[in-house]
Amino acid sequence: MKNLFLPILLLLALAACTESAKIQVQNNIHNSRMENINFGSYGIYSSLLPGETSDELTITELRKEWPMRHYLEFYLVANNKQVYLRTQEMFTLDYDDELLIVIDDTTVVLNPLN
């Protein structure tokens, strides 16, 4: 019984130190598909057609990792051409947040490879 108590206590302590938040991305760019969408090291969604919204992604991390500040990075595909882009704006996600990032024709993006 003693051997079972310690692992359970450790799991409870670890769970008390973690927090979570939810994030989604919406593609409102006309005639362009977004692919390989990432928020920092978190893969949000593989491909979004115009007008689509990704499934909600729950991010769970240790409390010391919050808040997170990252660019949204993705490939934009239009007319059989693909370019790697990231938003100029950094987005902040804090625990217990529900963040919806809308990318549209007026969103300022840049190609970090140039």
GROMACS elastic network, one bead per residue, 0.5 to 0.9 nm:
[ bonds ]
;  ai    aj funct       b0    kb
    1     4     6  0.53048   500
    1     5     6  0.64575   500
    2     5     6  0.52127   500
    2     6     6  0.68829   500
    3     6     6  0.61123   500
    3     7     6  0.74616   500
    4     7     6  0.59235   500
    4     8     6  0.65764   500
    4     9     6  0.88799   500
    5     8     6  0.53437   500
    5     9     6  0.61778   500
    5    10     6  0.87532   500
    6     9     6  0.50773   500
    6    10     6  0.62000   500
    6    11     6  0.86960   500
    7    10     6  0.50496   500
    7    11     6  0.61926   500
    7    12     6  0.86534   500
    8    11     6  0.51483   500
    8    12     6  0.62616   500
    8    13     6  0.86790   500
    9    12     6  0.51765   500
    9    13     6  0.62365   500
    9    14     6  0.86995   500
   10    13     6  0.50912   500
   10    14     6  0.61862   500
   10    15     6  0.86030   500
   11    14     6  0.51184   500
   11    15     6  0.60999   500
   11    16     6  0.86090   500
   12    15     6  0.51046   500
   12    16     6  0.62214   500
   12    17     6  0.88781   500
   13    16     6  0.52079   500
   13    17     6  0.66740   500
   14    17     6  0.52632   500
   14    18     6  0.68219   500
   14    62     6  0.84483   500
   15    18     6  0.54497   500
   15    19     6  0.83341   500
   15    62     6  0.87355   500
   16    19     6  0.80710   500
   16    63     6  0.89175   500
   17    61     6  0.84747   500
   17    62     6  0.56454   500
   17    63     6  0.56375   500
   17    64     6  0.84108   500
   18    60     6  0.65727   500
   18    61     6  0.53779   500
   18    63     6  0.51612   500
   18    64     6  0.85557   500
   19    59     6  0.82996   500
   19    60     6  0.56075   500
   19    61     6  0.57244   500
   19    62     6  0.61518   500
   19    63     6  0.56652   500
   19    66     6  0.82686   500
   19    95     6  0.57395   500
   19    96     6  0.73395   500
   20    58     6  0.65404   500
   20    59     6  0.53292   500
   20    61     6  0.63485   500
   20    62     6  0.85796   500
   20    63     6  0.86982   500
   20    94     6  0.82896   500
   20    95     6  0.51754   500
   20    96     6  0.59372   500
   20    97     6  0.80662   500
   21    57     6  0.82495   500
   21    58     6  0.56226   500
   21    59     6  0.54105   500
   21    60     6  0.67286   500
   21    61     6  0.89437   500
   21    93     6  0.72926   500
   21    94     6  0.67121   500
   21    97     6  0.50308   500
   21    98     6  0.61114   500
   21    99     6  0.80921   500
   22    56     6  0.62064   500
   22    57     6  0.54488   500
   22    59     6  0.61897   500
   22    60     6  0.89336   500
   22    93     6  0.84033   500
   22    95     6  0.83601   500
   22    96     6  0.74860   500
   22    97     6  0.61848   500
   22    99     6  0.62346   500
   22   100     6  0.85663   500
   23    44     6  0.78577   500
   23    54     6  0.89038   500
   23    55     6  0.85290   500
   23    56     6  0.56822   500
   23    57     6  0.53188   500
   23    58     6  0.66106   500
   23    59     6  0.78157   500
   23    93     6  0.80286   500
   23    97     6  0.79754   500
   23    98     6  0.57300   500
   23   100     6  0.58816   500
   23   101     6  0.77327   500
   24    44     6  0.72170   500
   24    45     6  0.87643   500
   24    53     6  0.69420   500
   24    54     6  0.55530   500
   24    55     6  0.63217   500
   24    56     6  0.50677   500
   24    57     6  0.64449   500
   24    98     6  0.80299   500
   24    99     6  0.63030   500
   24   101     6  0.62394   500
   24   102     6  0.85660   500
   25    37     6  0.84151   500
   25    44     6  0.75280   500
   25    45     6  0.81876   500
   25    48     6  0.87515   500
   25    52     6  0.85351   500
   25    53     6  0.56965   500
   25    54     6  0.53985   500
   25    55     6  0.81048   500
   25    56     6  0.83437   500
   25    99     6  0.84269   500
   25   100     6  0.56885   500
   25   102     6  0.58897   500
   25   103     6  0.74570   500
   26    48     6  0.77941   500
   26    50     6  0.83532   500
   26    51     6  0.69320   500
   26    52     6  0.58358   500
   26    54     6  0.63114   500
   26   100     6  0.72316   500
   26   101     6  0.61982   500
   26   103     6  0.61431   500
   26   104     6  0.84034   500
   27    30     6  0.85418   500
   27    32     6  0.85388   500
   27    33     6  0.77048   500
   27    34     6  0.69760   500
   27    48     6  0.63238   500
   27    49     6  0.66954   500
   27    50     6  0.52861   500
   27    51     6  0.54857   500
   27    52     6  0.56747   500
   27    53     6  0.63616   500
   27    54     6  0.84853   500
   27   101     6  0.87728   500
   27   102     6  0.63083   500
   27   103     6  0.53107   500
   27   104     6  0.64389   500
   28    32     6  0.87048   500
   28    49     6  0.85201   500
   28    50     6  0.53786   500
   28    51     6  0.51331   500
   28    52     6  0.75237   500
   28    53     6  0.89068   500
   28   102     6  0.68940   500
   28   103     6  0.57097   500
   28   105     6  0.70271   500
   29    32     6  0.58562   500
   29    33     6  0.77473   500
   29    34     6  0.86185   500
   29    49     6  0.86676   500
   29    50     6  0.57930   500
   29    51     6  0.76693   500
   29   103     6  0.66165   500
   29   105     6  0.50513   500
   29   106     6  0.85743   500
   29   107     6  0.89733   500
   30    33     6  0.85270   500
   30    50     6  0.59858   500
   30    51     6  0.82881   500
   30   104     6  0.76988   500
   30   105     6  0.69602   500
   31    49     6  0.82158   500
   31    50     6  0.64268   500
   31    77     6  0.88146   500
   31    78     6  0.65996   500
   31    79     6  0.84401   500
   32    48     6  0.88636   500
   32    49     6  0.68668   500
   32    50     6  0.62248   500
   32    76     6  0.64809   500
   32    77     6  0.55377   500
   32    79     6  0.80586   500
   33    47     6  0.68557   500
   33    48     6  0.56724   500
   33    50     6  0.61716   500
   33    75     6  0.81875   500
   33    76     6  0.58191   500
   33    77     6  0.50676   500
   33    78     6  0.66038   500
   34    37     6  0.69656   500
   34    46     6  0.80129   500
   34    47     6  0.55099   500
   34    48     6  0.51251   500
   34    49     6  0.66269   500
   34    50     6  0.81299   500
   34    74     6  0.63539   500
   34    75     6  0.57032   500
   34    77     6  0.63037   500
   35    45     6  0.74060   500
   35    46     6  0.52680   500
   35    48     6  0.64682   500
   35    49     6  0.88803   500
   35    74     6  0.57945   500
   35    75     6  0.50144   500
   35    76     6  0.64061   500
   35    77     6  0.74056   500
   36    43     6  0.71239   500
   36    44     6  0.77431   500
   36    45     6  0.62340   500
   36    47     6  0.63182   500
   36    73     6  0.79568   500
   36    74     6  0.54123   500
   36    75     6  0.62292   500
   37    42     6  0.86023   500
   37    43     6  0.60108   500
   37    44     6  0.54526   500
   37    45     6  0.53908   500
   37    46     6  0.61573   500
   37    47     6  0.74033   500
   37    48     6  0.87555   500
   37    72     6  0.70773   500
   37    73     6  0.57755   500
   37    75     6  0.72024   500
   38    41     6  0.65042   500
   38    42     6  0.55017   500
   38    44     6  0.53424   500
   38    45     6  0.74058   500
   38    46     6  0.89376   500
   38    71     6  0.82801   500
   38    72     6  0.57890   500
   38    73     6  0.51766   500
   38    74     6  0.63116   500
   39    42     6  0.52024   500
   39    43     6  0.64981   500
   39    44     6  0.66814   500
   39    69     6  0.87620   500
   39    70     6  0.59446   500
   39    71     6  0.61929   500
   39    73     6  0.65315   500
   39    91     6  0.86275   500
   40    43     6  0.80011   500
   40    68     6  0.87042   500
   40    69     6  0.80502   500
   40    70     6  0.52811   500
   40    71     6  0.66145   500
   40    72     6  0.71475   500
   40    73     6  0.77943   500
   41    70     6  0.89830   500
   42    59     6  0.81669   500
   43    46     6  0.76735   500
   43    57     6  0.88192   500
   44    54     6  0.73958   500
   44    55     6  0.81338   500
   44    56     6  0.82788   500
   44    57     6  0.65007   500
   45    48     6  0.74664   500
   45    54     6  0.61918   500
   45    55     6  0.75607   500
   45    57     6  0.86797   500
   46    54     6  0.89093   500
   47    54     6  0.84373   500
   48    51     6  0.80108   500
   48    52     6  0.57222   500
   48    53     6  0.69949   500
   48    54     6  0.69458   500
   49    52     6  0.55457   500
   49    53     6  0.85230   500
   50    53     6  0.87751   500
   53    56     6  0.87708   500
   53   102     6  0.86852   500
   54    57     6  0.83242   500
   56    98     6  0.88655   500
   56   100     6  0.89706   500
   59    95     6  0.87168   500
   60    63     6  0.89950   500
   60    95     6  0.84372   500
   61    64     6  0.80931   500
   61    65     6  0.63699   500
   61    66     6  0.77559   500
   61    95     6  0.87643   500
   62    65     6  0.56829   500
   62    66     6  0.76610   500
   63    66     6  0.58157   500
   63    67     6  0.86802   500
   63    95     6  0.80438   500
   64    67     6  0.82473   500
   65    68     6  0.67484   500
   66    69     6  0.87600   500
   66    93     6  0.75867   500
   66    94     6  0.55806   500
   66    95     6  0.63512   500
   67    92     6  0.66129   500
   67    93     6  0.56369   500
   67    95     6  0.67728   500
   68    91     6  0.80502   500
   68    92     6  0.55990   500
   68    93     6  0.51448   500
   68    94     6  0.62397   500
   68    95     6  0.87685   500
   69    90     6  0.60710   500
   69    91     6  0.54822   500
   69    93     6  0.64491   500
   69    94     6  0.87449   500
   70    73     6  0.89532   500
   70    89     6  0.85367   500
   70    90     6  0.51372   500
   70    91     6  0.55176   500
   70    92     6  0.67714   500
   70    93     6  0.84497   500
   71    86     6  0.62726   500
   71    87     6  0.56941   500
   71    88     6  0.71679   500
   71    89     6  0.63837   500
   71    91     6  0.60546   500
   71    92     6  0.89465   500
   72    85     6  0.84381   500
   72    86     6  0.55239   500
   72    87     6  0.55620   500
   72    88     6  0.86518   500
   72    89     6  0.82530   500
   72    90     6  0.73831   500
   72    91     6  0.75620   500
   72   101     6  0.85789   500
   73    84     6  0.75901   500
   73    85     6  0.58002   500
   73    87     6  0.66435   500
   74    83     6  0.84795   500
   74    84     6  0.59863   500
   74    85     6  0.55571   500
   74    86     6  0.62996   500
   74    87     6  0.88777   500
   75    82     6  0.63509   500
   75    83     6  0.54643   500
   75    85     6  0.59513   500
   75    86     6  0.85132   500
   76    81     6  0.81559   500
   76    82     6  0.55804   500
   76    83     6  0.54183   500
   76    84     6  0.64500   500
   76    85     6  0.70321   500
   77    80     6  0.65317   500
   77    81     6  0.55867   500
   77    83     6  0.67254   500
   78    81     6  0.54087   500
   78    82     6  0.65992   500
   78    83     6  0.88777   500
   79    82     6  0.83967   500
   83   111     6  0.76561   500
   84   110     6  0.84400   500
   84   111     6  0.59734   500
   84   112     6  0.77649   500
   84   113     6  0.78276   500
   85   109     6  0.61594   500
   85   110     6  0.54430   500
   85   112     6  0.67431   500
   85   113     6  0.85754   500
   86    89     6  0.85822   500
   86   108     6  0.86949   500
   86   109     6  0.54172   500
   86   110     6  0.56193   500
   86   111     6  0.63832   500
   86   112     6  0.69591   500
   87    90     6  0.70751   500
   87   103     6  0.88302   500
   87   107     6  0.73362   500
   87   108     6  0.60371   500
   87   110     6  0.63797   500
   87   111     6  0.88364   500
   88   107     6  0.83463   500
   88   108     6  0.57147   500
   88   109     6  0.52111   500
   88   110     6  0.64874   500
   89   107     6  0.88885   500
   89   108     6  0.75845   500
   89   109     6  0.81311   500
   91    99     6  0.89493   500
   91   101     6  0.82396   500
   92    99     6  0.85578   500
   93    96     6  0.87147   500
   93    97     6  0.63628   500
   93    98     6  0.80324   500
   93    99     6  0.68001   500
   94    97     6  0.55356   500
   94    98     6  0.87032   500
   95    98     6  0.86474   500
  102   107     6  0.84914   500
  103   106     6  0.79399   500
  103   107     6  0.58593   500
  104   107     6  0.54599   500
  105   108     6  0.84619   500
  110   113     6  0.88160   500
  110   114     6  0.85479   500
  111   114     6  0.58368   500
